[in-house]
Amino acid sequence: MSYTLIDQMELLTRLLGQGLSAQALAAQTTWTVEQRYDLQSLGEVLRVAGFSNTLDKRPLRRVPALATPLLLLTRDGAGVVPKDKHGTVPRR
């Protein structure tokens, strides 16, 4: 099963204790000319909702464990909330 960036962002906001629905996120986020969600727009929607967020490009092995839960952006514009080796999403 494949989930969109917005679906995974909904999961992440729930894990962080303030769930925002995928519908609300999608309605407030603009699109790029490539028909993808605009990441700056999504970041602003999240900031207004009280979430601190940044984009950072680095190898997965360099992401500190304390940064979890987090959302990984894929090259095709999707998103993934990674799970640990036991299949659960780490929580703070």
C-alpha positions as CSV (number, residue, x, y, z in Angstrom):
1,M,0.0,0.0,0.0
2,S,1.3,3.4,-0.9
3,Y,0.6,6.5,1.1
4,T,0.9,10.1,0.0
5,L,3.1,12.8,1.6
6,I,0.0,14.3,3.2
7,D,-1.2,10.9,4.6
8,Q,2.2,10.4,6.2
9,M,2.2,13.9,7.6
10,E,-1.2,13.2,9.2
11,L,0.3,10.1,10.9
12,L,3.3,12.1,12.1
13,T,1.2,14.9,13.6
14,R,-0.9,12.3,15.4
15,L,2.3,10.7,16.8
16,L,3.4,14.1,18.0
17,G,0.1,14.5,19.9
18,Q,-1.7,17.1,17.7
19,G,-3.3,15.2,14.8
20,L,-4.1,17.3,11.7
21,S,-6.2,15.5,9.1
22,A,-5.0,14.8,5.7
23,Q,-7.9,16.7,4.3
24,A,-7.1,19.8,6.3
25,L,-3.4,19.7,5.4
26,A,-4.2,19.2,1.7
27,A,-6.8,22.0,1.6
28,Q,-4.3,24.5,3.0
29,T,-1.2,23.4,1.0
30,T,-0.5,24.7,-2.5
31,W,0.8,22.7,-5.4
32,T,3.9,23.1,-7.6
33,V,3.9,23.2,-11.4
34,E,5.0,19.5,-11.2
35,Q,1.7,18.7,-9.5
36,R,3.3,17.9,-6.1
37,Y,2.6,19.5,-2.8
38,D,4.7,22.6,-2.3
39,L,7.0,21.9,0.7
40,Q,7.4,25.5,1.7
41,S,3.6,25.9,1.8
42,L,3.2,22.7,3.8
43,G,5.9,23.8,6.2
44,E,4.0,27.1,6.7
45,V,0.8,25.2,7.4
46,L,2.6,23.1,10.0
47,R,4.2,26.2,11.6
48,V,0.9,27.9,11.9
49,A,-0.5,24.8,13.6
50,G,2.4,24.9,16.1
51,F,4.9,22.4,14.7
52,S,8.6,23.2,14.3
53,N,9.9,21.9,11.0
54,T,12.9,22.1,8.7
55,L,14.0,20.4,5.5
56,D,17.4,18.8,5.8
57,K,19.1,16.6,3.2
58,R,21.4,14.0,4.7
59,P,22.1,10.3,4.6
60,L,19.6,8.3,6.8
61,R,22.5,7.0,9.0
62,R,23.2,10.6,10.0
63,V,19.8,11.3,11.4
64,P,20.0,11.2,15.2
65,A,17.6,8.9,17.0
66,L,16.3,11.8,19.0
67,A,14.9,13.3,15.8
68,T,12.2,10.7,15.7
69,P,9.4,10.5,14.9
70,L,10.2,12.1,11.5
71,L,9.0,12.1,8.0
72,L,11.4,11.2,5.1
73,L,10.7,12.7,1.7
74,T,11.3,10.4,-1.2
75,R,12.5,11.4,-4.6
76,D,9.1,10.9,-6.2
77,G,7.5,13.4,-3.8
78,A,6.0,10.9,-1.4
79,G,6.7,10.7,2.3
80,V,7.5,7.9,4.7
81,V,7.4,7.8,8.5
82,P,10.0,5.2,9.3
83,K,9.5,2.3,11.7
84,D,12.1,0.6,13.8
85,K,13.2,-3.0,13.4
86,H,10.2,-4.2,15.4
87,G,7.8,-2.5,13.0
88,T,6.7,0.3,15.4
89,V,7.1,4.0,14.9
90,P,9.4,5.5,17.6
91,R,7.6,8.1,19.8
92,R,9.0,10.9,21.9
